[in-house]
């Protein structure tokens, strides 16, 4: 019964992410078109116009994306408690693959940008995978890709997101204000108390969660981290279908997939291509990001999976062959949403460096998506060594 519920939820998750990936692609394409049209000045002016204390761009990146991170936190907790990451045996393969798949792109980026010290703050940009885009491409391939490979990609991407959150918290916090931070901790303690008291209605968690977001925002930590912290306090009962965590995830997922993330893509993917030459694409910042995503991800993830299989440390996806696993590893180089998000944290003043970030992210993600799709389109008979 539990496995039936899990696979039903997984299929729904994959279908939502796949459809959301298509919408995200369209929003990013629209942003590029608008940013290179006569409407470009109005596009950038609106994004930088202020609504209250924040610009529209900041409302999207700091407030709405907190809901995106809330959903990520819910997914991480669900997978760790009762999903594909519920045991250490299940965590070994995607965990090691995700870690190496973040380290190798970062090393490639640093190697290419070592002569440009101002660029090194962006070392984490090519380290993340966009699960919506990657699963969207797998969904287009249908039954040619086994479900076991989709599960592995989902697990790697979930751990990848967790690692990216840790990186944001540790490396992209400028300074801390003690009083708001204490307020955030107090709010989280209240949420844990709600959990302990088995309060299963959602509105108390959401109300206190908003206060936690405000305190985190004022503390100097990036406000979106509040989404993850609040998510980890949401109860997950044995009755999975009706637990608060699953109810909130079920309600938030369509809004995140079809509204928040596409809006983020539209607000952040717009880059003017006027005057850009081939030499600009080969400058250290976009080249480091592009090669980090395209080469670093596939090398790190595929080499890890292959080595674990050769050493018989862990089992690998049933029914998947070498070509399919390599193709999935390439797809992990699609880093759109999280890469752009980390890029905004790396170069907060925007300007030319942020334009280079966008070019590198778009180039590396498109190359990874097209190459991965071509690799997976026609399965081969070779199989991975058995673990």
Protein Blocks (a to p, Z undefined) as FASTA:
>chain_A
ZZmmmmmmmmmmmmmmmmmmmmmmmmmmmmmmmmmcfklmmmmmmmmpcehjbcfklmmm
mmmmmmmmmmmmmmmmmmmmmmmklbfklmmmmmmmmmmmmmmmmmmmmmmmmmmmklmm
mmmmmmpccfklmmmmmmmnmmmpcfklmmmmmmmmmmmmmmmmmmmmmmmcfbdcfklm
mmmmmmmmmmmmmmmnopabfklmmmmmmmmmmmmmmnopafklmmmmmmmmpccdfblm
lgmklmmmmmmmmmmmmmmmmmmmmmmmpccfehiafklmmgmklmmmmmmmmmmmmmmm
mmmmmmmmmnomaccdehiafklmmmmmmmmmpcklmmmmmmmmmmmngpjllmmmmmmm
mmmmmmmmmmmmmmmmpccfbdcddZZ
